[in-house]
Amino acid sequence: MRIYLDHNAGAPLRPEVRAAIARFSEADEANPAAVHRGGQRARRALEEARARVARLIGAAPREIVFTSGGTESNNLALRGVAETQTKRRRIVSSAIEHSSILAPLEYLAGRGFETIRIVPDRDGRIAPAAVAAALDADTALVTMGLANAEVGTIQDVAAMAEPIARAGALFHIDAAQAAGRIPIRVDDLRCDLLTISGHKLGAPAGIGALYVRAAVALAPAMLGGPQEAGMRGGTPNLLGAVALGVAAEAAAAHLDGESVRVAALAARLLERLGAAIPDLRLNGPGLDSESSAPQKIANTLNLTFPGVLGESMLIALDLEGVEVSMGSACAAGAVEPSHVLLAMGLGRDEARSSLRLSLGWSTTADEIERAAETIARVWRRVRAAEPTTTRTTTVAPAKRAAVSEAAR
């Protein structure tokens, strides 16, 4: 039986979502734009889903635009803002964003925009003061991930909001990894745009949403009909929207209990691995589950395994039924080391020796015990088999943090 530790790439479908999909499949719903009774039933289902998503982040339903997922939401936010600009030509972001932020930034840079990418500290934190210093009267947009997909670091985005507003810029938050894992209220964050990804919440892949604060103008993602407030023409993915609404409601209902449970499981896994693997290192902040202001999403462990290549470990673990990743799923096929870990100051060898283990709603205590035993056993086998030329991962004593301390 497999042990799935890749929830940051995509969570399994929640039971509530499976049930909703089954009911939907039997209902034979019509086009929500149709005026007959079937169309009106479909419209009500769509709007109910919109309200459920809105409640997850404390937004008004009319501020939710359904998309095909996090990547489209991020593109709609960045390109949608940029294409409304005639004067402001600067966009501020960070060096550790997801590829669905970095690629649009490259695109916009090629069209005359100045793009600023702020470098994080060793734990993947972006200093709010650095964001403020990068702002000027030419800044159109600041885009920042709330929780990093690879190391889990939570950014202090609320502290960034005031100087952004004073500069007259818009503020977009990529909350794909944070939504459903930590409490989110858009008014508290003071953002103008916020991205949600369905398959991170336990909905199917292919559905997402973008929060668009009322009065924020965006160029549409695609031209056509008036659907989604004119920002995304075309018949909506009604099944996906219904599933996302149910997933959002389930995530909100279980958030407090699941946060505590998953944090305890992650701490247990880290403790067991740290005891079995000398010089194992946690990348990013420690698991401060008791803090009133947590520094990371507790489900995420990015670990440097000494003396092995991450891809060798990943393949060997997969053969043993343990599914993990080397970082963002969108870059998992690449052999190049993680751009996030490199930006945080890790060497290329350290980055290539690192794996991401991400827990979620489906993770059980028994799976964690079995995973800890399997990962330690596989590491010993892979380390013994790796050529000595790959055993170059070193950690400077001043930078080494004991895993037992990191788990506190």
C-alpha positions in Angstrom: 0.0 0.0 0.0 1.4 3.4 -1.0 2.2 6.1 1.5 1.4 9.5 -0.1 3.5 12.3 1.2 3.1 14.8 -1.6 0.0 16.8 -0.6 1.7 20.1 -1.7 1.6 18.7 -5.3 -2.0 17.7 -5.0 -4.2 16.3 -2.3 -6.3 13.2 -2.7 -10.0 13.9 -3.3 -11.8 14.4 0.0 -14.7 12.0 0.7 -17.2 14.9 0.7 -16.0 15.9 -2.8 -16.3 12.3 -4.1 -19.9 12.2 -2.8 -20.6 15.6 -4.4 -19.2 14.5 -7.8 -21.4 11.4 -7.7 -24.5 13.4 -6.9 -23.6 15.9 -9.7 -23.1 13.1 -12.2 -26.6 11.8 -11.6 -28.3 15.2 -11.7 -27.6 15.9 -15.5 -27.1 19.6 -14.9 -27.6 22.1 -17.7 -25.6 25.2 -18.8 -25.7 27.8 -16.0 -26.3 30.5 -18.6 -29.5 28.9 -19.9 -32.8 30.6 -18.9 -34.9 27.3 -18.6 -35.3 25.5 -15.3 -32.4 23.2 -15.8 -30.1 26.2 -16.5 -31.4 28.0 -13.4 -30.7 24.9 -11.2 -27.2 24.8 -12.6 -26.8 28.5 -11.9 -27.9 28.1 -8.3 -25.3 25.3 -7.9 -22.6 27.5 -9.4 -23.4 30.4 -7.1 -23.6 28.2 -4.0 -20.2 26.9 -4.9 -18.9 30.5 -5.3 -20.3 31.4 -1.8 -18.6 28.4 -0.2 -15.2 29.4 -1.7 -15.8 33.0 -0.6 -16.4 31.9 3.0 -13.1 30.1 3.2 -11.2 33.4 2.8 -13.8 35.8 4.2 -14.7 37.3 0.8 -18.0 38.3 -0.8 -19.2 35.7 -3.4 -19.2 38.3 -6.2 -15.4 38.7 -5.6 -14.7 35.0 -6.6 -13.8 34.3 -10.2 -13.6 30.6 -11.1 -10.5 29.5 -13.2 -8.9 26.3 -14.3 -6.5 26.3 -11.3 -3.7 28.1 -9.5 -1.7 28.7 -12.6 -4.5 30.4 -14.5 -5.4 32.5 -11.4 -1.8 33.7 -11.1 -1.7 34.5 -14.8 -5.0 36.4 -14.7 -3.8 38.4 -11.7 -0.4 39.4 -13.1 -1.2 39.8 -16.8 -4.7 41.1 -16.0 -3.2 43.9 -13.9 -0.3 44.6 -16.3 -2.6 44.9 -19.4 -4.6 47.7 -17.7 -1.4 49.8 -17.1 -0.3 52.6 -19.3 2.0 54.4 -16.8 3.0 52.1 -13.9 5.6 49.6 -15.2 7.2 48.0 -12.1 6.2 44.6 -10.5 7.7 43.5 -7.2 7.9 39.8 -6.3 10.4 37.4 -4.8 13.0 34.9 -6.0 11.2 31.9 -4.5 7.8 32.1 -6.2 6.1 29.3 -8.0 6.8 28.9 -11.8 3.2 30.2 -12.5 4.4 33.5 -11.0 8.0 33.5 -12.4 7.0 32.7 -16.0 4.5 35.6 -16.3 7.1 37.9 -14.7 9.5 36.8 -17.5 6.8 37.4 -20.1 6.0 40.9 -18.8 9.7 41.7 -18.5 10.0 41.0 -22.2 7.2 43.6 -22.8 8.9 46.4 -21.0 8.0 45.9 -17.4 10.6 46.2 -14.7 10.4 43.1 -12.5 12.0 43.1 -9.0 12.6 39.7 -7.3 13.5 40.0 -3.6 15.9 37.4 -2.2 14.8 35.6 1.0 16.8 34.8 4.1 18.1 31.4 5.0 14.7 30.3 6.1 12.9 31.5 3.0 11.5 34.7 4.6 10.9 37.8 2.6 11.5 40.9 4.7 8.5 43.3 4.6 11.1 46.2 4.8 12.7 44.9 1.6 9.3 44.9 -0.2 8.7 48.5 1.1 12.1 49.6 -0.2 11.4 48.2 -3.6 8.2 50.3 -4.1 8.0 53.5 -6.0 5.5 55.6 -7.8 5.9 53.4 -10.9 4.9 50.2 -9.0 1.8 48.6 -10.4 1.7 45.3 -8.5 3.3 43.3 -5.7 2.8 39.5 -6.0 3.8 37.3 -3.1 3.3 33.7 -2.1 1.6 33.3 1.3 3.2 29.9 2.0 6.1 28.6 0.0 5.3 25.3 -1.8 8.8 23.8 -1.2 9.8 24.7 2.3 6.4 25.9 3.8 7.6 29.3 5.0 4.7 31.7 5.7 5.3 35.3 4.7 4.3 38.2 6.8 2.1 39.6 4.0 0.0 41.7 6.4 3.1 43.8 7.2 3.7 44.3 3.5 0.2 45.6 2.8 0.4 49.1 4.3 3.4 50.4 2.3 2.0 48.7 -0.9 -1.3 50.6 -0.4 0.5 53.9 0.3 2.4 53.4 -3.0 -0.9 53.0 -4.8 0.0 49.5 -6.1 -2.2 46.5 -6.1 -1.3 43.5 -3.9 -1.7 39.9 -5.2 -1.2 36.9 -2.8 -0.7 33.4 -4.1 -2.4 31.3 -1.4 -2.5 28.0 -3.3 -0.5 26.3 -0.6 -2.0 28.2 2.4 -5.7 28.1 1.7 -7.3 25.4 3.9 -4.2 25.0 6.0 -4.0 28.3 7.9 -6.8 30.8 8.5 -7.2 33.4 5.8 -9.2 36.6 5.8 -8.7 38.8 2.8 -9.6 41.9 4.8 -6.9 41.1 7.4 -4.3 40.5 4.7 -5.4 43.7 2.9 -4.9 42.1 -0.5 -6.6 43.0 -3.8 -6.2 39.6 -5.4 -5.7 36.1 -4.0 -5.2 32.7 -5.7 -6.8 29.4 -4.7 -6.0 26.0 -6.2 -8.6 23.3 -6.1 -6.4 20.2 -6.0 -4.4 21.5 -3.0 -7.7 21.5 -1.1 -8.9 18.0 -2.1 -10.9 19.0 -5.2 -10.0 17.6 -8.6 -7.3 19.2 -10.7 -8.5 21.7 -13.3 -10.4 24.1 -11.0 -9.3 27.1 -9.0 -10.4 30.6 -8.2 -9.1 34.1 -8.0 -10.4 36.5 -5.4 -10.7 40.0 -7.0 -11.5 42.8 -4.6 -14.5 44.9 -5.8 -13.5 47.8 -8.0 -10.2 46.2 -9.1 -10.0 46.2 -12.9 -8.4 43.3 -14.7 -8.0 42.6 -18.4 -9.9 39.3 -19.1 -8.2 36.0 -19.3 -10.2 35.1 -22.4 -12.7 36.9 -24.5 -16.2 35.7 -25.1 -19.4 35.8 -23.1 -20.1 37.7 -19.8 -19.3 34.7 -17.6 -17.3 35.2 -14.4 -17.9 39.0 -14.3 -16.5 39.3 -17.9 -13.1 38.1 -16.8 -13.3 34.6 -18.2 -15.7 34.1 -21.0 -17.0 30.6 -21.8 -19.2 28.0 -20.2 -17.9 27.5 -16.6 -16.6 24.2 -15.3 -19.7 23.6 -13.2 -18.6 20.2 -11.9 -15.2 21.6 -10.9 -16.8 24.6 -9.2 -19.2 22.4 -7.2 -16.3 20.2 -6.1 -14.1 23.2 -5.2 -17.0 24.6 -3.1 -17.4 21.4 -1.2 -13.6 21.0 -0.7 -13.4 24.6 0.6 -16.3 24.0 3.0 -14.7 20.8 4.3 -11.3 22.3 4.7 -12.7 25.2 6.7 -14.8 22.9 8.9 -11.8 20.7 9.7 -9.0 23.4 9.7 -8.4 23.7 13.4 -8.4 20.0 14.2 -6.5 19.0 11.0 -3.8 21.7 11.7 -3.1 20.3 15.1 -3.2 16.7 13.9 -0.9 17.2 10.9 1.5 19.3 12.9 1.9 16.4 15.4 2.4 13.9 12.6 5.0 16.1 10.9 6.9 16.6 14.2 6.9 12.8 14.8 8.2 12.1 11.3 10.9 14.7 11.7 11.9 13.3 15.1 12.1 9.7 13.9 14.1 10.6 10.8 16.5 12.9 12.8 17.2 10.1 15.2 17.9 7.6 12.4 19.8 9.8 9.9 22.9 11.6 11.1 23.2 15.3 9.9 19.7 15.3 8.4 18.7 18.9 8.0 15.3 20.7 7.9 15.3 23.5 5.3 13.2 26.5 6.3 11.8 27.4 9.7 11.3 24.9 12.5 7.9 23.3 13.3 6.7 25.9 15.8 3.3 24.4 16.2 2.7 26.2 19.6 3.5 29.6 18.3 0.6 32.1 18.0 2.1 33.2 14.7 3.5 30.1 13.0 6.4 30.6 10.7 5.5 27.8 8.3 2.7 25.5 7.2 3.3 22.6 9.5 2.6 19.9 6.9 5.8 20.6 4.9 9.2 19.0 5.6 12.0 19.9 3.2 14.9 17.8 4.2 18.5 17.6 3.0 19.7 13.9 3.1 23.5 13.7 3.5 25.5 11.7 1.0 22.8 11.0 -1.6 21.2 12.5 -4.6 17.6 13.5 -4.1 16.5 11.9 -7.3 18.1 8.6 -6.3 16.2 8.7 -3.0 12.9 9.6 -4.7 13.1 6.7 -7.1 14.1 4.2 -4.4 11.3 5.4 -2.1 8.8 5.2 -4.9 9.7 1.6 -5.5 9.1 1.0 -1.8 5.7 2.7 -2.0 6.5 6.1 -0.4 5.7 9.0 -2.7 7.5 12.3 -2.1 8.9 15.0 -4.4 12.0 17.1 -5.0 10.0 20.4 -4.7 7.3 22.0 -6.8 5.3 19.5 -8.8 5.6 21.7 -11.9 9.4 21.4 -11.7 9.6 17.8 -10.4 10.8 16.4 -13.7 13.8 18.7 -13.8 17.2 17.5 -12.7 18.3 21.1 -11.9 18.3 21.9 -8.1 15.4 23.8 -6.6 15.5 27.5 -7.3 13.9 28.1 -3.9 16.7 26.3 -2.0 19.4 28.0 -4.1 17.8 31.4 -3.3 17.8 30.5 0.4 21.6 30.0 0.2 22.0 26.3 -0.1 24.7 25.0 -2.4 23.8 23.1 -5.5 24.9 19.8 -3.9 22.8 20.4 -0.8 19.8 21.4 -3.0 20.1 18.3 -5.1 20.2 16.1 -1.9 16.9 17.5 -0.7 13.4 16.1 -0.8 10.0 17.5 0.2 7.6 15.5 2.3 4.2 17.1 2.6 1.4 15.7 4.7 -2.3 16.3 4.5 -5.9 15.4 5.4 -5.4 11.7 4.3 -2.2 11.1 6.3 -2.4 8.7 9.2 -0.2 8.0 12.2 0.4 4.5 11.0 1.6 5.8 7.6 4.0 8.2 9.4 5.6 5.3 11.4 6.0 3.1 8.4 7.3 6.0 6.3 9.9 6.9 8.9 11.2 3.3 9.0 11.2 3.1 5.2 12.9 6.4 4.5 15.7 5.7 7.0 16.3 2.2 5.6 16.2 3.5 2.0 18.6 6.3 2.8 21.2 3.8 4.3 20.9 1.7 1.2 21.1 4.5 -1.3 24.0 6.2 0.5 26.0 2.9 0.4 25.3 2.6 -3.3 26.0 6.2 -4.4 29.3 7.0 -6.0 31.6 8.8 -3.6 31.6 11.8 -6.0 28.0 12.5 -5.0 28.8 12.6 -1.3 29.7 16.3 -1.2 26.8 17.6 0.8 28.2 19.5 3.7 26.7 21.8 6.3 28.7 24.6 7.8 28.7 24.2 11.7 27.4 27.7 12.1 24.5 27.0 9.8 23.7 23.5 11.1 20.5 23.3 13.1 19.8 20.2 15.1 16.7 18.5 13.9 15.6 17.9 17.4 15.5 21.7 17.9 13.8 22.3 14.6 11.0 20.0 15.6 10.1 22.0 18.7 
